[in-house]
Structures are given as structure tokens and as C-alpha cells.
Amino acid sequence: MSQLCFTRVEKNNLTKSAGKRGFRLKHLLIAARFIARTRIAARDWSKHEALRQRLADAYDQQEREQRISRMRDEWRAQMAAKRLIVAPGA
């Protein structure tokens, strides 16, 4: 009888460990699917990121041109003011 009880305990332990292995495999497959989907999404996003970078560069270039234009206009106004001040005294 004690032998019979020992066998039942072994069977229960084998069943539990087999169940855990299946459970772990499921988690592994879910993680692998997540990684694959993440990589695909990152590849698709890189297209949008390239467009965003081009737009940002164009915006920065436009801002730079406007700043240079403002500085040039201020410089021209200063030079015109100097000419007016220098001309009457000469």
C-alpha cells in the first residue's frame, strides 16, 4: 500500500512539472510574438520618422532664413541711421 501512495505522488509531480513547462512555452511564444510585432512596428515607424525629420529640417531652415533676414534688415537700418548722422555734419 505504501508503494501505491508513492507512485501516486510521483505521477502528480510529473503532471505538475509538465504543466509548468507548457505554461512557460506559452509565455515564451507570447514574448517572441511581441518582439516580432515590435520590430515590424519600429520598421514602419522609421518611415514616418524620416518624414518628420525632413519636415523639422525644413522648418529649422525657414526659421534660420527669417532670422538672417531680420538681422540683415536691422543692420541696414543701423547703417542708414549712421549715414544720416554722418552726412549733416560733413
KAPE-V443615 format. One record per residue. N is the residue number from 1. RES is the residue in one letter. D_FIRST is the distance of its C-alpha to the first C-alpha in whole Angstrom. Layout:
BEGIN
((N;RES;D_FIRST) (N;RES;D_FIRST))
END
This chain:
BEGIN
((1;M;0) (2;S;4) (3;Q;5) (4;L;5) (5;C;7) (6;F;9) (7;T;10) (8;R;11) (9;V;13) (10;E;15) (11;K;16) (12;N;17) (13;N;19) (14;L;20) (15;T;22) (16;K;23) (17;S;25) (18;A;26) (19;G;28) (20;K;29) (21;R;31) (22;G;32) (23;F;34) (24;R;35) (25;L;37) (26;K;38) (27;H;40) (28;L;41) (29;L;43) (30;I;44) (31;A;46) (32;A;47) (33;R;49) (34;F;50) (35;I;52) (36;A;53) (37;R;55) (38;T;56) (39;R;58) (40;I;59) (41;A;61) (42;A;62) (43;R;64) (44;D;65) (45;W;66) (46;S;68) (47;K;71) (48;H;71) (49;E;71) (50;A;74) (51;L;76) (52;R;76) (53;Q;77) (54;R;80) (55;L;81) (56;A;81) (57;D;83) (58;A;85) (59;Y;85) (60;D;86) (61;Q;89) (62;Q;90) (63;E;90) (64;R;91) (65;E;94) (66;Q;95) (67;R;95) (68;I;97) (69;S;100) (70;R;100) (71;M;101) (72;R;103) (73;D;105) (74;E;105) (75;W;106) (76;R;109) (77;A;110) (78;Q;110) (79;M;112) (80;A;115) (81;A;115) (82;K;116) (83;R;119) (84;L;120) (85;I;120) (86;V;122) (87;A;124) (88;P;126) (89;G;127) (90;A;128))
END
